[in-house]
Amino acid sequence: MARVESVHSQGEAHGSFQSYTLGFLCSIVLTVIPVAIVLGGWLEGKTKAVVLMTAGVLQLIVQLFFFMHLREEKKPRYNLISLMLGLVILVIIVAGSMWIMLYNMVAS
């Protein structure tokens, strides 16, 4: 039989069963809360938007730390730098799109 080696055998630190379980439970809770708010009609207006966006950001943080092992990365932190560049590009695209849609109403 051929010996199969995975990327995980290169000495990289990965999460334990406990950390994966905790991350999974946090993800479930952060998914159920917005679904309950939307389907139950519990909040309205800006409060609803803020709670949903906060849950989304917390979900992103849980995914990065528990499943993508962002905190366990050794130096140099290429993954963190790539993530930050991606976020900057995302903010520029979203902010630019919003600006164009809101303030460029020439032919109304």
C-alpha positions in Angstrom: 0.0 0.0 0.0 1.2 3.5 -0.8 1.8 5.7 2.2 -0.5 8.8 2.2 0.7 11.9 4.0 -1.6 14.8 4.7 -0.8 18.4 5.0 -1.5 18.1 8.8 1.5 15.9 9.3 3.9 18.8 8.6 3.9 19.7 12.3 1.2 22.3 12.1 -1.0 22.8 15.2 -4.7 22.1 14.6 -7.7 22.2 16.8 -8.8 19.5 19.2 -12.2 17.8 19.3 -13.2 20.1 22.1 -12.4 23.3 20.2 -14.2 22.0 17.1 -17.2 21.1 19.1 -17.2 24.5 20.8 -16.9 26.3 17.4 -19.7 24.2 16.0 -22.0 25.0 18.9 -21.2 28.7 18.7 -21.9 28.6 14.9 -25.3 26.9 15.5 -26.3 29.5 18.2 -25.2 32.4 15.9 -27.3 30.9 13.1 -30.4 30.2 15.2 -30.6 33.6 16.7 -31.0 35.6 13.4 -33.4 32.9 12.0 -35.5 33.2 15.2 -35.5 37.0 15.0 -36.5 37.1 11.4 -39.1 34.3 11.4 -40.5 35.4 14.8 -40.7 39.1 14.0 -39.2 39.9 17.4 -37.3 43.1 16.4 -38.0 45.9 13.9 -36.0 48.5 12.0 -32.5 49.4 12.9 -32.3 47.2 16.0 -33.1 44.2 13.8 -30.4 45.2 11.3 -27.8 45.7 14.0 -28.5 42.4 15.7 -28.3 40.5 12.4 -25.1 42.2 11.4 -23.5 41.6 14.8 -24.5 37.9 14.6 -22.9 37.7 11.2 -19.6 39.3 12.3 -19.5 37.0 15.3 -20.1 34.1 13.0 -17.1 35.2 10.9 -14.9 35.5 13.9 -15.9 32.0 15.1 -15.2 30.5 11.7 -11.7 32.2 11.5 -10.6 31.2 15.0 -12.1 27.8 15.5 -12.0 26.3 11.9 -9.4 28.3 10.0 -7.0 28.3 12.9 -6.1 32.0 12.5 -4.9 32.3 16.1 -2.5 29.3 15.7 -0.6 30.7 12.8 3.1 31.0 13.2 5.1 34.0 12.0 5.0 35.4 9.3 1.3 35.8 9.4 0.5 35.5 5.7 -3.1 34.3 6.2 -3.8 37.3 8.5 -2.3 39.7 6.0 -4.3 38.2 3.1 -7.5 38.4 5.2 -6.9 42.0 6.0 -6.2 42.9 2.3 -9.4 41.0 1.3 -11.4 43.0 3.9 -9.9 46.3 2.7 -10.9 45.4 -0.9 -14.4 44.4 0.3 -14.9 47.6 2.1 -13.7 49.7 -0.8 -16.1 47.8 -3.2 -19.1 48.0 -0.9 -18.5 51.7 0.1 -17.9 52.6 -3.6 -21.1 50.8 -4.7 -23.1 52.5 -2.0 -21.7 55.9 -2.9 -22.5 55.4 -6.5 -26.0 54.2 -5.8 -26.9 56.9 -3.4 -25.2 60.0 -4.9 -25.2 59.4 -8.6 -28.8 59.9 -9.5 -28.3 61.9 -12.7 -31.2 60.9 -14.9 -34.1 60.5 -12.5 
